[in-house]
Amino acid sequence: MILGCGNPLLGDDGFGPELVSHLGMHAQMAEGVLALDSGMGVTRILLDLALAPRRPRRLVVADAMRLGRPAGSVSLVPLDEIEVAPMRAVSAHQEPTSALLKELSSLTGIEVWLLSVEPERMPEEVSPGLSAVVGDAIPRACDLLREFC
């Protein structure tokens, strides 16, 4: 399962939803791979996965994340390589944290990976559209997902 996270109204934060859209239109994924645009509601999906009787074996969360790399860099990393902040509470009104993903993996056995792009532009006010460098990263991210999934 691939979850595209982010807010397309805030520049490069819309990477995840744009990636899922591109996958649906241009990329042939392996049978059984589901890609969902979770937008800003990924926490609810993660909670549903935790309670579901049937779960995916592997979950890839696609999002724009500042990891200190050049803008447009695409990385596929296991959750274990991301610093996890302590989890205070679980709420469907919060953004997902690495701690929530870690709990999901620990409780369910789902293998969790993060597909990140280094953003160039993440404004605090409404400004839709990806920067050119992040837009150019979409096909590379799709190729990486096709190989991985």
C-alpha positions in Angstrom: 0.0 0.0 0.0 1.2 3.5 -0.9 -0.2 6.5 0.9 0.4 9.9 -0.6 0.3 12.5 2.2 0.3 16.2 2.1 -1.6 19.4 1.3 -1.6 20.4 -2.4 -2.5 24.0 -1.4 0.9 24.4 0.3 3.5 24.1 -2.5 5.7 21.1 -2.3 3.7 19.7 0.6 1.4 18.4 -2.2 4.1 15.9 -3.3 2.3 12.8 -1.9 -1.1 13.4 -3.5 0.6 14.4 -6.8 2.7 11.3 -6.8 -0.4 9.1 -6.3 -2.2 10.9 -9.1 0.8 10.4 -11.4 1.0 6.7 -10.5 -2.7 6.3 -11.5 -2.2 8.0 -14.8 1.3 7.0 -15.9 2.8 4.1 -14.0 1.9 0.5 -14.2 2.3 -0.9 -10.6 2.4 -4.6 -9.7 -0.9 -6.4 -9.2 -2.1 -6.0 -5.6 -0.4 -2.6 -5.0 -2.9 0.0 -3.9 -2.0 3.7 -4.0 -4.2 6.2 -2.1 -4.2 9.9 -1.9 -4.7 10.3 1.9 -4.1 14.1 1.7 -4.2 15.4 5.3 -6.3 12.5 6.6 -3.6 9.8 6.8 -4.0 9.4 10.5 -7.5 8.0 10.1 -6.3 5.5 7.5 -3.4 4.4 9.8 -5.9 3.9 12.6 -8.1 1.9 10.3 -5.1 -0.3 9.2 -4.3 -1.0 12.9 -7.8 -2.4 13.4 -8.3 -4.1 10.1 -8.5 -7.9 9.9 -6.5 -7.9 6.7 -3.5 -5.6 6.4 -0.9 -4.9 3.8 2.5 -6.5 4.2 4.3 -3.3 3.4 3.2 0.4 3.7 5.0 3.2 1.9 4.2 6.7 3.1 5.0 9.3 0.5 5.5 12.8 1.8 7.7 16.0 1.5 10.2 15.9 4.3 13.1 18.1 5.2 16.1 15.7 5.6 18.8 18.2 4.7 19.3 17.0 1.2 19.2 19.0 -2.1 15.7 20.1 -3.1 14.1 17.4 -5.3 16.1 14.6 -3.8 14.0 11.4 -3.5 14.7 8.9 -0.7 13.2 5.6 0.1 14.1 4.8 3.7 12.8 2.3 6.3 11.0 3.9 9.2 13.8 2.7 11.5 16.2 5.2 9.9 14.0 8.2 10.8 14.3 9.9 14.2 11.1 9.2 16.1 9.7 11.8 18.4 7.8 10.5 21.4 4.0 10.0 20.9 1.8 11.9 23.4 -1.7 11.0 22.1 -3.4 9.6 19.1 -6.0 11.8 17.4 -7.6 11.7 14.0 -7.2 15.5 14.0 -3.3 15.3 14.1 -0.8 14.9 11.3 0.8 11.4 11.5 4.1 11.2 13.3 6.9 8.8 12.9 5.9 7.6 16.4 2.4 6.6 15.2 3.9 4.8 12.2 6.4 3.1 14.5 3.5 2.0 16.8 1.5 0.7 13.8 4.5 -1.3 12.6 5.2 -2.7 16.1 1.6 -3.7 16.8 0.7 -5.1 13.3 3.9 -6.3 11.8 3.4 -4.0 8.8 6.8 -3.1 7.2 6.8 0.7 7.0 8.9 2.7 4.6 9.0 6.4 3.9 9.3 7.8 0.4 10.3 11.4 0.8 11.2 14.3 -1.4 13.2 17.2 -0.2 11.0 20.2 -0.6 12.1 23.5 -2.1 9.0 25.5 -1.3 6.6 24.9 1.6 4.8 28.2 2.2 2.7 28.8 5.3 -0.1 30.5 3.3 -2.1 29.0 0.4 0.1 28.7 -2.7 -0.8 25.6 -4.7 1.5 23.8 -7.1 4.8 22.0 -6.8 8.1 23.7 -7.4 9.7 22.7 -10.7 12.4 20.6 -9.0 9.9 18.7 -6.9 7.6 18.2 -10.0 10.6 16.8 -11.9 11.1 14.3 -9.0 7.7 12.7 -9.5 8.7 10.4 -12.4 11.9 9.3 -10.5 9.8 8.5 -7.4 7.4 6.5 -9.5 10.3 4.5 -11.0 11.6 3.8 -7.5 8.2 2.6 -6.3 7.8 0.3 -9.3 11.1 -1.3 -8.6 10.4 -1.5 -4.8 6.8 -2.7 -4.9 
